[in-house]
Amino acid sequence: MNRFRPLGLLTAAAVAVTVLAAGCAGPTAEPAPTALPGPVQSNTQPSGRPSSPSPSAAPSGPGAPSGGASPGEPTASPTAAPTPEPTPEPTPGTPDLSLVAGWTLEEKVGQIVMVGLPVAGPFQPTFNMVRNQRIGGVFLHGRTRAGRQPVKNLVDAAVSAAAQGREPLFVATDQEGGEVQVLRGPGFSDMPSALDQAKMSAPDLRARSRTWGAQLAAAGVNLNLAPVLDLVPPGTASSNAPIGAFGRNYGYTTESVITHGNAFAQGQRDAGVQTSIKHFPGLGRVTANTDTTAGVTDTVTGPDDPSVAVFDSGIEAGSGLVMMSSAIYTKIDPDAPAVFSPTAVGLVRELGFDGVIISDDLSAAVQVESVPAGARAVRAVDAGVDVVLASARPTVAPAMVNALIRTARSDPGFAAKVDAAAARVAAAKADL
């Protein structure tokens, strides 16, 4: 597994920030910029990551089992070896728990939380959380036109803060194009909206996306929470507040969304940037934005809907992450937002997906604000979500971490879900 290493002293720089598309469901506003952090010191040398405990040596001495027969003992007659039972195929989503063997509960919980790192600042609270709570991922949140080098400085500071963790840091952002493009300026192309990207041929879009992905990789970003695979029915864009109103959809047909959304995703992965398709099972039919409105409900989309089939294609094409919507889907689970619904999250696994399922922002979305912050994280993980995203309001992340730890300590079944989630995250980071 390739791992990030803490870097040297960082040059302070300023990040100019304009308005932002918050979380992943639609735009909101962002505070004024502050200076980038100065040098970040780490108490750990580049080789100082804790390693997994070594296996104990085989027992020896009196009473220990011997590897062969004692002198003078009769040799047993050969017997036919029993026919071994066939190894059952693992169920979809079954993680390799050996990846987190020997980890503390705190380390496991840290890996399944992703915290916002506002490009406008303040930065230090996020750095402190990453360092002290072993947070496994940061999300570059906001808007900047400062260009690649100031962003790289900020990412390097976050990576240094995470230097003592067992795993490399997920460094994510929203770089869709159009109105949802966090990073701009020298070193970053101005990306057209998904609606305009859908006018390109698939090979051309893949090549363009490879260039955009290489720009992210050069700035230290290894995860793009894109593309949007929400299917917006023709003629409804203006009333579809989170997606169609901003041209975030790859056209208006299943074929267009699959062809162009997958081309974008493949281009990003060609450049070494992992992707998260979103927002399962689809935000193309809702009329309100879950970031800014409560009670957002889809009364049409069911388990066999074309909106779900689009995500099936994205999973088959190789996306490593799938993001859950926080809307309610009455034909799937009328009693809970999808991100809190074992039925909705389980539907992703039924599609054969064994990667990481990530929530949409749970820190500031009005759709879930009636649920206390810690309970939001617990409900999501209990439903089968692997990574809890706290992007727009990172200050709530400690409450989420504490609630996850407290619940896992008191509930063995929930602790097993934390183990599984952390193992999936570790597996997803194997190629970073």
Secondary structure, 3 states (H helix, E strand, C coil): CCCCCCCCCCCCCECCCCCEEECCCEEECCCCCCECCCCCCCCCCCCCCCCCCCCCCCCCCCCCCCCCCCCCCCCCCCCCCCCCCCCCCCCCCCCCHHHHCCCCHHHHHHHCEEEEEECCCCCHHHHHHHHHCCCCEEEEECCECCCHHHHHHHHHHHHHHCCCCCCCCEEEECEEECCEECECCCCCCCCCCHHHHCCCCHHHHHHHHHHHHHHHHHCCCCEECCCECCCCCCCCHHHCCCCHHHCCCCCCCHHHHHHHHHHHHHHHHHCCCEEEEEEECCCCCCCCCCCCCCCCEECCCCCCCHHHHHHHHHHHHCCCEEEECCCEECCCEEEEEHHHCHHHHHHHHHCCCCCEEEECCCCCCHHHCCCCHHHHHHHHHHHCCCEEEECCCHHHHHHHHHHHHHHHHHCHHHHHHHHHHHHHHHHHHHHC
